[in-house]
Amino acid sequence: MSVIDDATGTATAAEIASIDEYNDRLVAADQWVLAGGLAAPWASTVVDATSDGPPLRTDGPFLETTEYVAGFWVVEAVDHATALGLATDASRACGRRVELRPFL
């Protein structure tokens, strides 16, 4: 699940507490795998080593956009319906939109 935001470090104390409670519920239900916040897009570097020669490194995001992935959760869910429920709870917990996408 990717957390979509348009600003960095904007979580309120109440949102942080809500996220911590959500994370605790995931751990208690044995659904927690991994979660983390990400730095702002301007802190990124795109590396392209798809051709011969030295890799091309470009500072900044690979796409210019007003919204970006600000954090993520990797969860264990028995089926898609359960994962959708977890994504709904995650969106409510962090106060932001969440994109749900399964691993291949």
C-alpha positions, 0 to 999 in steps of 0.5 A: 500500500502506497501513501499518496501525499503532496507535502513532506512531514505534514503528519499531525500528532493525532495522525502519527498516533493513529498510524501507530495504533494501525501498525499495532493492529497489523502486528497483533493480527500477524499482517505486518510485514514492513512499513516506512516513510519516504523522503520528498521527491527532490531528495531522490536520484534516478539511476539508469544503467540499462545501456552500455557505459557508465550509468546515467544519474539524474537528481530528482524524481523520475516524474514531475508531479504534485503528488507522490508516494510518501510512505508505504506498508507491506502487509500480509492478507489472505485475499483481495477483500481483506487487503482492501479493508486494510487499505481503507483502514490505512487511509483513515489512519494516515488521513491520506489516499492509499494505493493498494497494489499486490506483489507479483 
